[in-house]
Amino acid sequence: MSPLPSYAESYQKAGSELQIGETATVPHLVPKGPEVPIELRITAIEEGSANDLKGFEIPVNLKNARPIYVRYEYKNLSDADLSAQSIGAFVAIDDRDQAHAPVSTLSGGTFTTCATPTAKALTQGKTGQGCLLFMIHANGRLKAAAYKGHYRSEGGTNPQASYPIYYNPVRWTASKSATVPSGERRTIIQ
């Protein structure tokens, strides 16, 4: 990750396309607080196997889907303490340009294959890492992992102008979309 700036004044342009491993300075909206800069990097996108989900209750509409893991790292560039905060607002973009939200809960046990540890003492310059689980239809391909941030509805403001990456996320892609035979586990984008 790059050296710590005094305070990031500009964010990665909305709609930017980066390669896996490249970093972007993006906004993180502190709950009940300000929007602050973080440096974010998608480090890998991996396909899991159906065995990863054995014992968990999978909704009927996701029975033919396969697990995709998006791994990321981030650095706090602000003077706000981001300890115990979730750096969320990611989506997966498939080959039809449809956005998929990450799976937030699984019933049936503890899922450790793709866990995000709670960051402790995440003050300025400190780093954290995480992993997100997405379910992509068996016949679909993952085109990109994207960060869209959050926005707070504030009366009289234009959220599309105030929070542009929410509407046009920063994407991390590989040189080509990856197709992986069902049942195989391997890194599909890194």
C-alpha positions, 0 to 999 in steps of 0.5 A, spaced: 500 500 500 502 507 498 505 511 503 500 515 508 498 522 505 496 528 510 489 527 508 486 525 502 482 530 498 480 526 492 477 520 491 478 515 485 474 517 480 467 514 479 467 508 474 474 507 474 477 500 472 483 497 476 486 491 476 486 486 481 492 488 486 491 496 484 489 501 490 484 506 490 483 511 495 475 511 496 470 514 501 468 510 507 462 513 511 463 513 518 456 511 521 453 517 524 459 521 522 463 524 516 465 521 510 473 519 510 478 516 506 481 509 506 486 506 501 482 499 498 485 494 494 482 487 492 487 482 493 484 476 490 477 473 487 477 466 488 472 460 486 470 456 492 466 449 491 460 446 493 463 443 499 465 449 502 457 450 504 456 443 506 451 443 512 449 450 511 442 452 509 442 455 502 436 458 499 432 455 493 434 461 488 441 460 490 442 452 489 445 452 483 450 458 484 457 457 486 461 461 492 466 466 490 470 469 495 473 477 494 479 478 498 481 485 500 486 490 504 484 497 506 488 502 510 485 508 514 487 514 511 483 519 516 484 521 523 478 517 525 478 511 529 475 505 524 476 500 529 470 495 529 467 498 523 465 494 517 468 496 511 462 494 506 459 496 500 462 491 495 458 488 489 460 483 484 459 484 477 457 478 473 458 477 465 451 480 464 453 487 468 448 485 474 450 487 481 450 482 486 450 483 494 455 479 498 452 474 502 451 476 509 449 470 513 449 463 513 444 458 517 447 452 519 454 453 522 460 458 523 463 459 516 470 460 516 472 459 509 471 467 508 471 471 514 473 478 516 476 479 523 474 485 527 479 490 526 482 493 533 485 499 533 484 501 526 487 508 527 490 513 522 495 509 517 493 502 520 491 496 516 485 491 516 483 485 511 477 482 509 473 477 505 466 477 502 462 471 499 458 472 493 454 467 490 454 467 482 449 462 478 453 456 475 452 458 468 455 466 470 461 469 470 464 474 475 467 480 471 469 485 477 469 486 484 466 493 485 466 498 491 460 503 491 461 506 498 455 508 502 451 514 502 447 518 507 440 521 505 441 528 507 435 533 505 436 538 499 442 534 497 443 531 490 446 524 492 448 522 485 453 528 485 455 527 493 456 520 492 458 518 485 461 512 486 455 509 489 452 510 483 458 508 478 462 503 483 470 503 482 471 496 479 477 491 480 477 486 474 482 482 471 485 482 463 479 477 462 473 474 465 474 467 468 470 461 467 471 455 472 468 448 471 463 447 477 466 444 483 474 446 482 477 451 487 482 455 484 484 463 484 480 465 478 482 473 478 488 475 482 
